Amino acid sequence: MNTDVADATDTGPVVTPDQTDTTSEDLLARILTSLEEDKAEDIVQVDLRGKSSIGDYMVICSGRSSRQVAAISEKLVERLKAEFGRGAKVEGKDAGDWVLIDTGDVIVHVFRPEVREFYQLEKMWLPTGTA
């Protein structure tokens, strides 16, 4: 048996066309639409290109209650998986005060209003006078 020849059945990782063709702008557009569909409030997008290596965009929004924050987050992750074949890292969903969704290109923060007011992420990332 020759071990230098690769097995002909090994095709490597399976990548769907949607996954390779998706730009951060496509992802951002779908995220914004999903948040609007689920009645997220005070949606703000921050362009991180050239400012940070954590992603291309950050989106910050609010839900009216812990239950709505968790629901908005769950639906967003489900839609991204179904439509783009893209998983996301999720933190904080169980508490429902502040959920972080990291898609790689776009970071999404979903807050309860009181928690959002306390941390004021917009003030850290947006130019002075725009938040």
Stockholm file with secondary structure:
# STOCKHOLM 1.0

chainA/1-131         MNTDVADATDTGPVVTPDQTDTTSEDLLARILTSLEEDKAEDIVQVDLRGKSSIGDYMVICSGRSSRQVAAISEKLVERLKAEFGRGAKVEGKDAGDWVLIDTGDVIVHVFRPEVREFYQLEKMWLPTGTA
#=GR chainA/1-131 SS CCTTSCCTTCCCSCCCHHHHHCCHHHHHHHHHHHHHHTTCEEEEEEECTTTCSSCSEEEEEECSSHHHHHHHHHHHHHHHHHHHCCCCEEESTTTCSEEEEECSSEEEEEECHHHHHHHCHHHHHSCTTCC
#=GC SS_cons         CCTTSCCTTCCCSCCCHHHHHCCHHHHHHHHHHHHHHTTCEEEEEEECTTTCSSCSEEEEEECSSHHHHHHHHHHHHHHHHHHHCCCCEEESTTTCSEEEEECSSEEEEEECHHHHHHHCHHHHHSCTTCC
//
